[in-house]
């Protein structure tokens, strides 16, 4: 680890993938959340299944699951992981869709990035499928809600 404490930088400051080979495999879990804000008519169309491109919630859920599984293909220093669970829940509210992703594994490294990636891919899928209805949609509040397992211990966001 370098002097600044960043594990993804070597002694010379170059980016590298952290060696997790000597770490114990433990049960890991992460929960992430984000929001897609939109016009109320867009949220109603999603809830009613009236979007011409298809079932927005089903496609976004599958996109989130796929994204979690492929995180290491997109985020350069992430380890490819064998995930034991990926759940993406989408809740349509009056003028938004709230996305929550839960990712679990048993391994030597955490799944925070996989949960965050699942949320953002699901959000981008909603935007893609609904942009003809509402180009002013805003993806926001992407955050880790909780994580458990591993050397750094548990984290729970206080809201």
N, C-alpha and C positions, 0 to 999 in steps of 0.2 A: 504494500500500500504506500502511496506517496505521502508527503508531509501534510497535504491538505486533507487527507483522509478519504479521498475519492477512490473507491475500489476499482473503478473502470479505467483508471490511469495508472500506468506503470511508473517506475522510478524516474524515467526521463520525461514524463508527462504525456506519453503517447497512449491513445485509447487502446484497450485490449479487453478480451473476454475474460472474466474472472474464473479462476480455476476452482470449481466446487467439488473436485474429486475426493477430497478428504473430509468433506462435510457429511454429517449424519443425515440419512433420509428420515424426515419427519413429516407428519401430516401438515399440509399447508392449505390455507383457505384465504381468499380475498374477495371482498365485495366492493364494487365500484358503482357509481351512479352518474348520470348526466340528464340534461333536460333539453328537449327540442321545443322552443316556444313558437307559436304559430297563431294565425287568426282562428277564432272560434269556429268558423265555418269549415276550416281545414280539419281541425280536430274532430268535428262532427262527421265529416266525410270519412275519415279514417275509422272512427268508431262504428259507423253504419256500413262500412265496406263499400263505399261509393267512390273509390278512387279508380280511375280508368286503368291504371297499370296493374291492379290486382290487390290482393290482401296485404296491405302495408305491414301490418303487425306480424304476420307469419313470415314474410320475406325478411323483415328487419331482424326477427328472432334468429332465423337461420344464418343471416349474415354475421350476427354477433357471435354465434357459436363457431362458425367457420373462422372468424377473425381470431378468436381466442386460441384455436388450434394452430393457427399459422403466424402467431406473433413473432416468432424467431425469424420468419422470412421477411418481415417488415422492419423490425427494430433490431439494428445490427448487432448489438452486444447481448441480446437475450439468448438464453439457452433453449434449445428445442426440448419440450417437456412432454411427458406422457400424462395427460390430464385424465383424472378420474371422474370429474363432473364439470359441466358448463351449463348454467341455467341463465337465460336472459328473459327477464320479465318486463313487459311494457304496459304502462298504465296511462290510458287516455284521460286527461283532465280537460277542463273547459277550454283552455287555449294552449295546451301543451301535451307532450308525451314524455313521461318520466321513464327512463330506462335504468334498470338495475341488473347487474351481472354478478353472478356468483361462480367462482372458479375454484376447484380443489384438485390437489394432487398429493402424493406421498413422494417426496424427493429431497434433494439437497439444496434447492433454491425455491424462492417464493413465486407466487402467481399474481402479484399485483399488476404487472404489465399486461398480462393476459386478460384480466378483468377490465382494465381501462381500455384496452384495445377492443374488447367485445362491445363495450358501451359506445365508443366512438364510431365503430363500423355500423352498428345498428342505427345510430343517429344519422350518419351520412346516407344510409339506405332510405330512411324516412325522407330526408331532404330530396334525394334523387327521385323517389317515387311521387313526391307531392309538389315538386317545384313548379309544375305547370299551374297549380292552384294557388301557390303562395311563395313567391320568391323572397319574401322578407323573413322567412323562418330564421331563427337564431339557435345555434347549438351552444349550450353554456353549462356552467357548473359541473364540469367533468372533474370527478374527485374520487379518491379512495375513501371508502366509508369505514372499512375495517379490514384487518388482516390478522391471521393467527398462525403460529408455528414458526420454527426457525430460531436462529441465534439472537436476532434482534428483538424477539418477543412479540407480544400482541400490540395492536393499535386499534383504537376505536375513536372515530371522529366525534367530538362533542359539538352538537349543533345548537 
